[in-house]
Amino acid sequence: MTKLRGNKPLVRETDVFERTDPIIVELYPKHLLVRLKGKRGELATIDYAHLLDIARDLQNLRRRLRKPPRVKPRARRSKVAKDVAELQRIFDA
């Protein structure tokens, strides 16, 4: 495994293209930088701690989407509501 030390980044070109330019990932000891090849302007700088939070959020979202939704049981009518319904039935008759 490559350890990231000092200020020198580890630069890798991906197989993913944005229009005609491949995406470049630069790994620094505390963050990563995403940019397009041939462009010096960065598209995004992401701290590793935030990247881990995003990965956990995605994992939780996938887990929630896989589970079937819980069906709430129907609420029981209270005794008062039953009595009111019974009285209305008596008086309407």
C-alpha positions as CSV (number, residue, x, y, z in Angstrom):
1,M,0.0,0.0,0.0
2,T,1.3,3.5,-0.9
3,K,1.7,5.8,2.1
4,L,1.0,9.5,1.4
5,R,3.7,11.5,3.0
6,G,4.9,15.0,2.7
7,N,3.5,17.5,0.3
8,K,4.0,15.5,-2.9
9,P,0.7,14.2,-4.3
10,L,0.0,10.8,-5.9
11,V,-1.6,11.6,-9.2
12,R,-3.7,9.0,-11.1
13,E,-5.7,9.2,-14.4
14,T,-9.0,7.5,-14.3
15,D,-10.9,5.7,-17.1
16,V,-13.8,8.0,-16.6
17,F,-14.2,10.9,-19.1
18,E,-16.0,14.2,-18.8
19,R,-16.7,15.1,-22.4
20,T,-13.3,14.3,-24.0
21,D,-11.0,14.8,-21.0
22,P,-10.2,12.1,-18.5
23,I,-10.7,12.8,-14.8
24,I,-7.5,13.1,-12.8
25,V,-7.4,12.3,-9.0
26,E,-4.6,13.8,-6.9
27,L,-4.2,12.2,-3.5
28,Y,-2.6,14.3,-0.8
29,P,-2.0,13.2,2.8
30,K,-5.1,15.0,4.2
31,H,-7.4,15.5,1.1
32,L,-7.9,14.5,-2.5
33,L,-8.3,16.8,-5.5
34,V,-10.4,16.0,-8.6
35,R,-9.7,17.8,-11.9
36,L,-9.8,17.3,-15.7
37,K,-6.7,16.4,-17.6
38,G,-5.0,19.4,-19.1
39,K,-6.8,21.7,-16.8
40,R,-5.0,23.1,-13.7
41,G,-8.2,24.4,-12.1
42,E,-9.6,22.0,-9.5
43,L,-13.1,20.7,-9.7
44,A,-13.3,19.6,-6.1
45,T,-11.2,19.2,-3.0
46,I,-12.5,16.6,-0.6
47,D,-11.2,16.0,2.9
48,Y,-10.9,12.2,3.7
49,A,-13.1,12.5,6.8
50,H,-15.9,14.1,4.8
51,L,-15.4,11.4,2.1
52,L,-15.9,8.8,4.8
53,D,-19.1,10.6,6.0
54,I,-20.5,10.6,2.4
55,A,-19.7,6.9,2.0
56,R,-21.6,6.1,5.2
57,D,-24.5,8.2,4.2
58,L,-24.7,6.4,0.9
59,Q,-24.5,3.0,2.6
60,N,-27.3,3.9,5.0
61,L,-29.4,5.2,2.1
62,R,-28.9,2.0,0.1
63,R,-29.8,-0.1,3.2
64,R,-33.0,2.0,3.8
65,L,-34.0,1.6,0.1
66,R,-33.5,-2.2,0.3
67,K,-35.8,-2.7,3.4
68,P,-39.5,-2.8,2.7
69,P,-41.3,0.1,4.3
70,R,-42.9,-0.6,7.7
71,V,-46.7,-0.7,7.6
72,K,-48.1,1.1,10.6
73,P,-51.0,-0.7,12.2
74,R,-54.4,1.0,12.0
75,A,-55.1,3.2,15.0
76,R,-57.8,1.8,17.2
77,R,-60.8,3.9,17.8
78,S,-61.0,5.2,21.3
79,K,-63.9,4.2,23.6
80,V,-65.2,7.8,23.4
81,A,-65.3,7.7,19.6
82,K,-67.1,4.3,19.7
83,D,-69.7,5.8,22.2
84,V,-70.2,8.9,20.0
85,A,-70.6,6.7,16.9
86,E,-73.1,4.5,18.8
87,L,-75.1,7.6,19.9
88,Q,-75.2,9.0,16.4
89,R,-76.5,5.7,15.1
90,I,-79.2,5.6,17.8
91,F,-80.4,9.2,17.2
92,D,-80.3,8.9,13.4
93,A,-82.5,5.8,13.4
